Amino acid sequence: MPVIQPPSKVLVSGANGYMAMWVVRDLLEHGYSVRGTVRSAQKGEYIRKYFADYGVKLELVVVEDITKEGAFDEAVKGVDAIAHTASPVLTTGDMVEPALKGTIGILQSALRFGQSVKRIVYTSSGAAVMHEVDQPTTFTEEDWNLQAVNAFEEQGESASDFAKYRASKVLAEQGAWSFVKEHQHEISWDLTVVNPTFVFGPAIHEVADPTSLNFSARLFYDHVADPAKSDEVARQSLSNTLYTWVDVRDIGQGQRRALETPEAGGERIIISAGPWSWQDFIDAANSLDPPPQLSKPLPKGNPGVGSQHSCMSYLDNTKSQRILGMKYRSIAEATRDTFADYEARGW
């Protein structure tokens, strides 16, 4: 029997984000009710309009600062499960404390006021799993990016933004597991952590233009749709297959399945479709028929060389297939639908 099933109500934190909007959409499409948190009423206006057809199935509440003590106390009341996606993105400044406080804070609220909560799914990151390597390496859920934590602890605020971001993902996730272990005899719910890799695919959150896309989606646009980057891609094409990727829509599906599947309880699960290079996506874009009608010509890069090099940091997705039954979208499908989105937006 599923842990939860429709019409259960799921709390989705940071509901207006790139990944979170797809989580909300997947849940609503499968008959669930959703309570989403946003930082201001204004940020909720677009979501209400986008999901207007679902009426009362979608509820929005304002949580201005997820790092404040008790920030989620009211939000967790009366929900059957929680999908915690709200966390600092790659930026400048402190990322560790907000990530840790936000994650522990929602778990504390669930402990104190989430009497009906059965499962919490926390979105961590592949950055909490893999570390920098100098030869092709396969990472599994057993691995932790302690390299980033050590760099942050040694360098403090002088550490690079990438090091801070990766350390924030590791420390926040470790904090979540420690909290569950410490309170295992008090909580009525269990925890599942999903670790997605680089996230690409069409955006349904509020986006004014390409410059307002989130970090990974902006990288995709700049390298695959903007010819100004073509020479740069050509130079990097034999050295930039470093990681794996996943379609944002598969994260939405993976989150729902992680909420429903009993066997996912207490598990850490990598969400990843496989290796990629920018050239793979560029070739897929140039193979679209009919060609997308965009405001700029497509980059060409070095056609065909994407498959010639190894994935340095490969995240094994076997567990997601075994426990969640995941079947991932392809590079061709993600590219087709992303460029259809660009075309519809007039980019």
BELJOPE-V735774 format. One line per field, one symbol per residue. ss: DSSP state (h for helix, s for strand, l for the rest). burial: 1 if it has 16 or more other C-alpha atoms within 10 Angstrom, else 0. Layout:
ss=???
burial=???
This chain:
ss=llllllllsssssllllhhhhhhhhhhhhlllssssssllhhhhhhhhhhlhhhhhhsssssllllllllllllllllllsssslllllllllllhhhhhhhhhhhhhhhhhhlllllsssssllhhhllllllllsssllllllhhhhhhhhhhhhhllhhhhhhhhhhhhhhhhhhhhhhlllllllssssssslssslllllllllhhhllhhhhhhhhhhhlhhhhhhhhhhlllllllsssshhhhhhhhhhhhhlhhhlllssssllssllhhhhhhhhhllllllllllllllllllhhhhllllsssllhhhhhhhllllllhhhhhhhhhhhhhhhll
burial=00111000111111111111111111110001111111100001001000000100111111100110011110111111111111110100001101111111111111101110111111111111111000001011100111111011000000011011111111111011100100000010111111111111111111000000111010011111111011001101110111111111111111111111110111111111111111111111110000010100011111000100011111111111101101011011011101111100000
